[in-house]
Amino acid sequence: MEKGEESVVRVHHDVGGGIKRVLSEQEEWQIEHAKLHEKHRGHEQMHLEMMLILVVTLVVAQVFLVQWKKRHFKSYQLCTLLGMWLIPVYVCITRSWYRFLVTWLVYTICSTWIWRKSTEDHIHGSTPRLVYKWFLFLHKLSYVLGIAGYIVMVFTLMGLNHIFGLHSTSCMDAGILLLFYGLYYGVLGRDFAHICTDRMACKIGVRFQYGVCAICDNRLVASNFDDKEEEEVEEEKTYSFTIVHYETSFCQNTVSYVLTLFSLSCGHVFHEFCIRGWVVVGKLQTCPYCKEKVDLKRMFKNP
């Protein structure tokens, strides 16, 4: 190592002495490495102390965060959400990373509108479905971005990028970027969903009418369906696919929508997105109408 450092210093001296030669990237890196070793010579004790301070700080901070989350969950959730929401924006503004700022601005506008809908004095019956659809979209998008970023990183580590003539640095940067976006918006969306649903859970009210979803007040089955088909939906006790026909007010044409109906063990039937929104918002394993205990987690294994 000492001989290598001497040779590096000698080349640097020769260059300064008037011998003009373009240094290669490897030689420049060796010169910088030698300067770094010279700068930090004799600092081993200080580096050890810094490492110990870092480890102790991490342990104490972890214990503090766990206890804070356990004893004051709402303040912990709010502070961490604001930190994740605002600190990256400040960093990106100072470094002029406008791509992240554009995606952050779109997410903030959409989430703010969802939050306003969930904090209204009168919660509309379609609001739980709307909230669920938005956060389901964020959940799926974060999964896709995270998996895509992971695949690109593994693809690069295996050297397969050279088959397509792609530079390793560019591929790795793209993989890390996709993984970051997936993790960031996934965690941010999850925490924001908890805040929205906590505000909505105490305001939702339902009423029951035959053939009408008790959550959104829209029809469960079309009026041109016969009674036999409605009874089959009631007796299945699972879920079935049906097509509901609505006439638009613009062109008076019939438009068909494919809806999934869920029939709980108590016999009450709801739209899929309505009952899923109720599970996310209400956070209770009960029927929205009769309050009978049902195993909704078993029915909805995925978000």
Stockholm file with secondary structure:
# STOCKHOLM 1.0

chainA/1-303         MEKGEESVVRVHHDVGGGIKRVLSEQEEWQIEHAKLHEKHRGHEQMHLEMMLILVVTLVVAQVFLVQWKKRHFKSYQLCTLLGMWLIPVYVCITRSWYRFLVTWLVYTICSTWIWRKSTEDHIHGSTPRLVYKWFLFLHKLSYVLGIAGYIVMVFTLMGLNHIFGLHSTSCMDAGILLLFYGLYYGVLGRDFAHICTDRMACKIGVRFQYGVCAICDNRLVASNFDDKEEEEVEEEKTYSFTIVHYETSFCQNTVSYVLTLFSLSCGHVFHEFCIRGWVVVGKLQTCPYCKEKVDLKRMFKNP
#=GR chainA/1-303 SS CHHHHHHHHHHHHHHHTTCCCCCCHHHHHHHHHHHHHHHTTTCHHHHHHHHHHHHHHHHHHHHHHHHHHHHCHHHHHHHHHHHHHHHHHHHHHHHTCHHHHHHHHHHHHHHHHHHHHHTCSSCCTTHHHHHHHHHHHHHHHHHHHHHHHHHHHHHHHTTGGGGGTCCHHHHHHHHHHHHHHHHHHHHHHHHHHHHHHHHHHTTCCCCCBTTBCTTTCCBSSCTTSCHHHHHHHHHHSSEEEEEEEEECTTTCCEEEEEEEEEECTTSCEEEHHHHHHHHHHHCCSBCTTTCCBCCHHHHCCCC
#=GC SS_cons         CHHHHHHHHHHHHHHHTTCCCCCCHHHHHHHHHHHHHHHTTTCHHHHHHHHHHHHHHHHHHHHHHHHHHHHCHHHHHHHHHHHHHHHHHHHHHHHTCHHHHHHHHHHHHHHHHHHHHHTCSSCCTTHHHHHHHHHHHHHHHHHHHHHHHHHHHHHHHTTGGGGGTCCHHHHHHHHHHHHHHHHHHHHHHHHHHHHHHHHHHTTCCCCCBTTBCTTTCCBSSCTTSCHHHHHHHHHHSSEEEEEEEEECTTTCCEEEEEEEEEECTTSCEEEHHHHHHHHHHHCCSBCTTTCCBCCHHHHCCCC
//
